[in-house]
Amino acid sequence: MARIIRAMTRDGSARILAEDSRDIVNEAIRIHRTFPVCTAALGRTLTAASMLGSLLGEEEDAVTVSFRGDGPAGRIVVSADWKGNVRGYVQNPQVDIPLKPNGKLDVARAVGKGQMYILRDAGGAEPYVGIADIVSGEIAEDIASYYAKSEQIPTLCSLGVLVGTDCKCERAGGVIIQLLPFADDAVAQKLESNAAKLDGITKLLSAHTLEETLALFMEGVEYDVFDSFECGYECKCSRAKTDAALRALGKEELLKMIDSDEKTEISCQFCDKKYVYSKSDIKKIAEELK
């Protein structure tokens, strides 16, 4: 299982999230059979969304992070619940592009330019939707830029996914630190200075525990960990939901499906589970509609 740590500076200047998300990313690889650069892009987004989901207050709340870039990977969509459980997909999971000159995966090129969306559904009549331009395509910079510009929350975001030669995820994780209203400027400067001198998150997690990695980001700043919990890759699809999707097509469209197809198959984009409907299944749903 993946694990999230939540903490707060003692003076109330910032809230802190840290996550080891390797198991989540490996499950995404298994489901979507992603090539390395798409593993990195999707894995970073899964990690960010998982941490952001853990900030939600109620069991029915959800947050969705979506990148709609013009790069070859296509759209990335990730949804998380209040416990940090997460699911997601990348539109073109088998994209393969050259490495950057420094030998690292070129996530920015895979994502491209466009817009990113953060949707928070807190059970109200309409969910909150925030939109921002993709500033780099590296995911972490885009998350930080979105919160600073769209929600006026100064945010430090570090995300990483290390893919091995066997295409499996060796390390993955992230840290998100958000300044709260009336934050101490000295604390903000210290946090920024710490982050600037640290190695990438996957290198840190290769040498340290999650707690130790968090402590490196918080060096010189007093803070308290208030909880730590496990989360995972968890899809919420069901037969009831695919039934509802078919009903939404309307009776006329369902009758056309009965005439043209021996069976209808609906696949979940998040977990690749397939729901198969026979002609009689479709007919029964159509007959339920007025």
C-alpha angles and dihedrals in degrees: 000000000000118000136215127200119200122197144161133211110251092239093052094246097127146009118224133206127183128178141185101206103169095119092050092052093047090052089051089051091051093050101040101027090224124192114234100266091049090046088057095046095045093039093054091049092048090051094049094046092047092056093044090049090057088064092064117107108213137051094242095048121110139180126206124197116195133181116198103184132157093236123115094260089068123199122000117201125181130173128192136185131218093274094055094255107148145186132183150149142211116222097228106027097173097060113138120190132166120276120254117262089263090058096252128127112272098231093158092059092046092053098038128183126317135087138316125211132202115194121187118193109193097167096271127130091266127024119233112253122193122188130194138163117262102250100189112349090234089112099221093064090046093052091049092046092049094054094044095049105028102035101020092235112136103226136187112202128181120178133169144171122190113200119198129219088264088060092246123125112258097179134003134164149115149213126218121187119182125189115229127216113292092015116176109258091218091056091048092051092048093051091049091048092050093051093048094057098044128097121244116293095251091054090050093049090049090059103029143039119254090257092051092048091052090049091056091056090048099044110147093012121099114231142159128222108222100181147355125197144165126251136169151184102296127170121203098200119130143169088256091059094049089048088055091049090054092048088053089062090067132234097280093055092046091053089053089054090053091053096047109034135053089207139359122224124197118191124199110233091209101052104009092236111155126221113198123202124192123210089262091052091053091045091053092052091047091051090054090061122082 
